[in-house]
Amino acid sequence: MLVITQIMIFLQPSVIFQITNTLADLLLIIILFIIGASFRSILKARERKKLKDKIGNMDASLSDVQIIERLMLEEASWWKRTGKNILSLIMLIVVIIALLCYTFTWDYTLFSSPYYTLTLVGFFLLLVNAYYGFRD
């Protein structure tokens, strides 16, 4: 991005760049990604624990292949079947709304301080960072 910016400035010196608090933007992006990744880690740990409990409760005379077959035949939970698809669809809608708001300049200030201003489009795009941390 820095190289592209420098090329743009070299080719067209009249390009105007707005001054924003980039450090705050980067920190928010990183923090929201880490929050999403933390949720994912917690869910994976719970899933591993449930799997260990299921295997521990099965008949000890079963072979490893039979245990795997039984686990594969179990019906997936609602979240595994449908929930992730719904979450992906919601995030697609959020991205489309953010792009429409950006295109037609429908932007509203949600939070403003001397150090950082959060707009509606910015909020939607920050949600995408949390989603990418959360997804598998």
N, C-alpha and C positions, 0 to 999 in steps of 0.2 A: 504493500500500500504506500509506503514511503517513497519507493522508487517511482511508482506511477504518479504520485503527487508531484514529485520533483520534475518529471517529464512534462506534466501538464503545465507547471509554472514556467518551464523553459520554453515550451511551444507557444503558450498563450499567457503572457504575463498579466493580462487583464482578468484572469480567473480570480474571483474573490472567494476566500475561504472564511467561514465564520469561526470565531474563537469560542470554543466550548470547553467545559471542564472534562477533558478526556480521561484524566486519572479517575475521577468519580465514575464515569461511564465504564471504564475497564474494570474497576473494582466491583461495580454492580453486576456486570456480566460474569465475572469470575465467581462472585459470591452466589449468584443464582444458579450457576452451573454446579457448584459444590453442593448446594442445598438439594438440587435434583439428584445428584449422584449419591448423596447421603440417603435419601429416600430409597433409591434403587438398592443400595447396599443393605439397608435394613430389611427390605422385602426379600432379597435373595437369602439373607441369613435365616429369616423365618421359614422360607421355602425349604432350605436345606435341613432345618430342624424337623419340620413336618415329615420330610422324606425319610430321615433317620428313624423317627418314631414309627412310621408306617412299616419300614423294613424290620424294626425291632419287634413289632406286634405280629408279624407273619409267622407262619408255621416254620419251626427250625429245620424240619426235614426237607424243605424245598431247596432245590438247587438254585444257583445264581441265575441261571437262564429262566427258570420258572418265576423267580421273584421279579426279574426284569419284565417278563411277559405280563404278569399281573399288574405291575405298575403302569405299563403301557396301555393296558385295557381299561384302566380307570378313566372315568370321564373327567375332562379338564374342568377347572372351576369357571364360574361365570366371568371372572376377571380375565383369565387366560383366553377364553373364547371370544368374549365380546368387549370387555372393558377397555383393553388396550386399543382396539379399533375405534371405539368411541372417543378415547383420549386423543388419538391421532386425528380424527375428524374435527374435534374441537380446536386443536392446534392449527389445522389447515384453515378453518374459519377465522381464527384469530389473525393468522398471517394475511389472509385475503382482506379482512377488515383494515388491518394496519396499512396494507398497500393502497387500498382505496382512500383511506384518510390521508395518506401521504400524497397520493396523486391529485386529489381534489382539495388539498390543504384544509381538511377538516381536522384541526388539531386543537385540543384544549389542554390547558395547564392543570395538572392534577396536584402538583406540589411545587412550591417555589421557595427557595431560600437564597441567600447571597452566594452560596457555594454550589448549589445544584438546582436545576429545574427539571421536573419530570412531567412530560406531556403524555397524552393518551397514546400516541403512536409509539413513543419510547417505552411506555408500560407494556404494550402488546408485544413489542419486540424483545423486551426483557423476559416476558413469560416464555418466549420461544427458547431462550437460554436455559431456563429451569427445566423445560421439557426435554431438551437434548441431554441434560444431565440425568434425567429420570429414565429415559427410554433405554431399552436393551440394545 
